[in-house]
Amino acid sequence: MNTEKFKKIREKEYPLANTCAYLDTATTGIFSKSSRDAMVDFIEKRYSEGMDIDDFLGNWRHADNLRGTVAKVLNCEEDEVFFSGSGSDMLNVFSSGIKLKEDANIVTTALSFPSTPYNWINRVGDENVRIAASENGMLPSEKLFELVDENTAAIALCMVENTSGWYHDINTIGEFCKARGIYLVIDTTQCIGAMKIDVKNTHIDFLVATSYKWMSGTFGISFAYVSKRVLNEINPTFVGWTGNKDRQNHSRYKLDLEDGANRFETGSLNWVGLRGLDQSMQIYLELGMDDVQDYILGLTDYIYEKVAELRDVSVVGPFPRMNRSGIVYINFPMEWKLNDKILRQNGIRAHVANETKIRLSVHFYNNESDVDKLISFLKSLQE
Ligand SMILES: Cc1ncc(COP(=O)(O)O)c(C=O)c1O
């Protein structure tokens, strides 16, 4: 693969990446210059000119247009996409609205970001949420399947687990769910914009993505995919003016929801955030989704390779290559007493997750020199 385009985009769009080893996209991605400009322009215009009704409604035209871009990213139809605030809000759309049998149970993982188990506990109770155990950050699909029985309504998980970087085998899990009529609910927050996602060729029923990590977006703007297979099985828990057909007509009160996924939108969206997200998606699509994934996994391989050269540091796992993602955890000796601040003082942005583990996360704006910088710092601690 020609990596020149990644070098160029780093220089042009992500100046911060040139000033430190930014290995912390799993916390928040760096804004591109284009995203920043689009968001600042929006704020400046509102500040200096205000906003009339035509501009206000123009925001919806922008959102409707962006649905098409999201559809390209996920390989779905435009009317299977909706926007909302946080990724966690969006998970609730499915868990609170889906029709379930009385004894339904849900299977999830011990590596999950809490929003996934929490919204299911809220719906079916602690006793009906089954949590598959992990070992050393790994959780092969069989561990999930063992917990499934005839009352399992859904498998709900994060495609890439933020607590270890484990990348689930969604194709196999999707096939398993399809064969048994089990819903598959996926949070892609820790991989959207990094790992290619193809909802048409993977049996996913509901997918959410918050935008402030590999999509380099701001907070409070997320998007979701709802498969047409399940759309009518979800009763919207919340409704509002924007999810109704003919959203501009306020002359009658007739609840007549949109036919597509935008029926789950209730009110005005984070227009500033959407302007930024639009730019991020353009950059991502221009770089090419396959190339981005290959480039990121190449950097992950490089971390594995370089860490193996260190005496006192090791990779958590190590994971089979098919389960690797843009997130890698490494073990370090407790006596080093590392924290995020110490790393930052040494020009490295990464998250010290606990007394012996650092979470590293790489994006297309990283390169091998970022990894080298981290490795030489760790080497200096070994001496
Ligand atoms: C997998 C996952 N989902 C959701 C979130 C939070 O997203 P939001 O704040 O938009 O709810 C995070 C944050 O780290 C996450 O890792």
The ligand as an ORCA input file, in Angstrom:
! r2SCAN-3c Opt
* xyz 0 1
  C     -17.709      1.533     23.368
  C     -18.140      2.881     23.849
  N     -19.411      3.250     23.689
  C     -19.854      4.461     24.090
  C     -18.977      5.351     24.675
  C     -19.505      6.672     25.143
  O     -20.165      7.322     24.119
  P     -21.171      8.505     24.515
  O     -20.445      9.377     25.474
  O     -21.469      9.171     23.201
  O     -22.348      7.835     25.125
  C     -17.642      5.016     24.863
  C     -16.704      5.964     25.493
  O     -15.562      5.676     25.788
  C     -17.212      3.737     24.444
  O     -15.949      3.354     24.590
*
